[in-house]
Amino acid sequence: QLQLVESGGGLVQPGGSLRLSCAASGFSLNYYTIGWFLQAPGKEREGVSYINNSDGRTYYATSVKGRFTISRDNAKNTLYLQMNSLIPEDTALYYCAAAEFTFVQGVGLNPSRYKYWGQGTQVTVSS
């Protein structure tokens, strides 16, 4: 059974850092396009970043470019999101997701393109 489990969320002060992890089981991450998404209270889910399965290229939402870094460890079958220079607006429930397709630039930031989802991990940025 294909499963994604996020971890690493928590409470952090503005300017701080967190690293989120997404452990996959039941399938190999390197064959899937995988991404991070967030959902703030009262708002729709939106894309943060993703890695294409075909070429390993990474894509970021404008709001996180230069602050967040997505990476994948195939040996551990785990996806990561290094989050630096966090701001209160980053507060949200963060999800990882996987899709069986390759997406042209930007398309992979659309949550509706993904079939497999984790349960999410809460990130709160507050002083």
Sequence and secondary structure as in RCSB ss.txt:
>XXXX:A:sequence
QLQLVESGGGLVQPGGSLRLSCAASGFSLNYYTIGWFLQAPGKEREGVSYINNSDGRTYYATSVKGRFTISRDNA
KNTLYLQMNSLIPEDTALYYCAAAEFTFVQGVGLNPSRYKYWGQGTQVTVSS
>XXXX:A:secstr
  EEEEE  EEE TT  EEEEEEEESS GGGSEEEEEEE TTS  EEEEEE TTT  EEE TTTTTTEEEEEETT
TTEEEEEE S  GGG EEEEEEEESS   TTGGG GGG  EE   EEEEE  
